[in-house]
Amino acid sequence: MNEITGQTFVMNQIINIKEVIQFTSISRAKIYEMINVDSKYYDPTFPKPVRLSESRIGWSAWEVNRWIELKLEGR
């Protein structure tokens, strides 16, 4: 369970950019830089988005949560 929002992550749950921002405390611009392979801020460990439609993407809640856990373990 996410202690900030009380939300439980469900396997294969897709979350939107606003939720990714809320869970990670990283700005929208920085998240898009982290997934852009041409950016100097590219982070290959950050979860890749899932294309949901022609104009919509989302992220796996489980992958975002796991990325946060790995960051915590690495400190």
C-alpha beads as a LAMMPS data file, in Angstrom:
LAMMPS data file: protein, C-alpha beads

75 atoms
74 bonds

1 atom types
1 bond types

-500.0 500.0 xlo xhi
-500.0 500.0 ylo yhi
-500.0 500.0 zlo zhi

Masses

1 110.0

Atoms # bond

1 1 1 0.000 0.000 0.000
2 1 1 1.236 3.478 -0.814
3 1 1 1.413 5.274 2.531
4 1 1 0.920 8.730 1.014
5 1 1 -2.355 8.058 -0.764
6 1 1 -3.460 4.810 0.843
7 1 1 -3.671 3.297 -2.639
8 1 1 -2.925 -0.378 -3.035
9 1 1 -1.010 -1.327 -6.155
10 1 1 -2.787 -3.973 -8.163
11 1 1 -0.791 -6.201 -10.471
12 1 1 -0.971 -4.833 -14.029
13 1 1 -2.665 -1.611 -12.913
14 1 1 -1.925 1.268 -15.296
15 1 1 -1.455 4.731 -13.798
16 1 1 -1.318 8.095 -15.538
17 1 1 1.426 10.730 -15.481
18 1 1 -0.203 12.643 -12.615
19 1 1 -0.043 9.540 -10.435
20 1 1 3.569 8.851 -11.448
21 1 1 4.416 12.432 -10.440
22 1 1 2.590 12.003 -7.139
23 1 1 4.266 8.677 -6.288
24 1 1 7.803 9.675 -7.315
25 1 1 7.809 13.415 -6.502
26 1 1 9.509 13.957 -9.867
27 1 1 8.236 16.638 -12.239
28 1 1 6.481 15.835 -15.498
29 1 1 9.337 17.334 -17.534
30 1 1 11.968 15.325 -15.656
31 1 1 10.015 12.078 -16.101
32 1 1 9.853 12.638 -19.851
33 1 1 13.594 13.391 -19.876
34 1 1 14.259 10.184 -17.932
35 1 1 12.474 8.081 -20.579
36 1 1 14.011 9.905 -23.569
37 1 1 17.071 7.932 -24.746
38 1 1 18.506 11.090 -26.327
39 1 1 18.391 13.080 -23.077
40 1 1 21.388 13.465 -20.795
41 1 1 18.969 12.628 -17.961
42 1 1 17.925 9.305 -19.511
43 1 1 17.524 6.623 -16.847
44 1 1 17.349 3.106 -18.296
45 1 1 16.049 1.825 -14.942
46 1 1 12.972 4.059 -14.980
47 1 1 9.828 2.204 -16.084
48 1 1 8.905 2.537 -19.738
49 1 1 5.443 3.876 -20.526
50 1 1 2.756 1.738 -22.129
51 1 1 0.937 3.111 -25.178
52 1 1 -2.773 2.860 -24.401
53 1 1 -4.093 4.656 -27.457
54 1 1 -2.865 6.989 -30.164
55 1 1 -2.719 9.905 -27.739
56 1 1 -2.486 8.267 -24.314
57 1 1 0.253 6.530 -22.352
58 1 1 0.413 5.110 -18.867
59 1 1 2.833 3.323 -16.571
60 1 1 2.672 0.027 -14.753
61 1 1 1.983 0.854 -11.092
62 1 1 3.944 -2.229 -10.067
63 1 1 7.007 -1.158 -12.101
64 1 1 6.915 2.382 -10.705
65 1 1 6.590 1.022 -7.178
66 1 1 9.459 -1.409 -7.762
67 1 1 11.644 1.426 -9.141
68 1 1 10.979 3.417 -5.955
69 1 1 11.818 0.385 -3.810
70 1 1 15.109 -0.117 -5.667
71 1 1 16.014 3.533 -5.066
72 1 1 15.327 3.088 -1.363
73 1 1 17.386 -0.112 -1.212
74 1 1 20.305 1.607 -2.951
75 1 1 20.776 4.401 -0.426

Bonds

1 1 1 2
2 1 2 3
3 1 3 4
4 1 4 5
5 1 5 6
6 1 6 7
7 1 7 8
8 1 8 9
9 1 9 10
10 1 10 11
11 1 11 12
12 1 12 13
13 1 13 14
14 1 14 15
15 1 15 16
16 1 16 17
17 1 17 18
18 1 18 19
19 1 19 20
20 1 20 21
21 1 21 22
22 1 22 23
23 1 23 24
24 1 24 25
25 1 25 26
26 1 26 27
27 1 27 28
28 1 28 29
29 1 29 30
30 1 30 31
31 1 31 32
32 1 32 33
33 1 33 34
34 1 34 35
35 1 35 36
36 1 36 37
37 1 37 38
38 1 38 39
39 1 39 40
40 1 40 41
41 1 41 42
42 1 42 43
43 1 43 44
44 1 44 45
45 1 45 46
46 1 46 47
47 1 47 48
48 1 48 49
49 1 49 50
50 1 50 51
51 1 51 52
52 1 52 53
53 1 53 54
54 1 54 55
55 1 55 56
56 1 56 57
57 1 57 58
58 1 58 59
59 1 59 60
60 1 60 61
61 1 61 62
62 1 62 63
63 1 63 64
64 1 64 65
65 1 65 66
66 1 66 67
67 1 67 68
68 1 68 69
69 1 69 70
70 1 70 71
71 1 71 72
72 1 72 73
73 1 73 74
74 1 74 75
